[in-house]
């Protein structure tokens, strides 16, 4: 089976940096994705790591270590609008059910 | 806007009602998905369609019945639901099913379903 762990809640100050960790156990691992979901909104794709290392997209970066079955999402220069839930999701090679989500981390940005 | 729309956005129904959820994608994708999102739980994949053929049914109760008449539209027909079926139902689409950048899934805003 697949299992992912990420913290349920994180609080950070506007302008600061926050890191949301994700550890996983899976078979047929292909890559790690991150999604953002605002209250009442759709999950939106943020980033994908297929290889070890850091991927940077503006204020957001995502990291993957396959050997450690670990990744993280790094948010810099936090803004109030970054308050949302963040989901890590593993992509696997087997079958059509190829994306498994964590339970999400609720990020609250405070002034 | 992600290019995936869902209607209705909110739905309240009794256990004896029959209703349908609609999803439409404007991205030219070949795969479409239904997910269930409940509080404090991971997104649960319900059904997967690729090129209008169902390729995955994740042990979903028969009171949920999907339909994919073409690659742009996906329906979820609901009948005799239970209160525990109350959740956010999300539709998603991707270019392809196989692993790789082209299988990034784009989600609609969801239908908030309440079963009384």
Interface residues (C-beta under 8 A of the other chain):
Chain A: X4 X30 X31 X33 X35 X40 X41 X42 X43 X44 X45 X48 X50 X87 X89 X91 X92 X93 X95 X96 X97 X98 X99 X100 X101 X102 X103 X104
Chain B: X2 X4 X40 X41 X42 X43 X45 X48 X50 X55 X56 X58 X90 X97 X98 X99 X100 X101 X103 X104 X105 X106 X107 X108 X109 X110
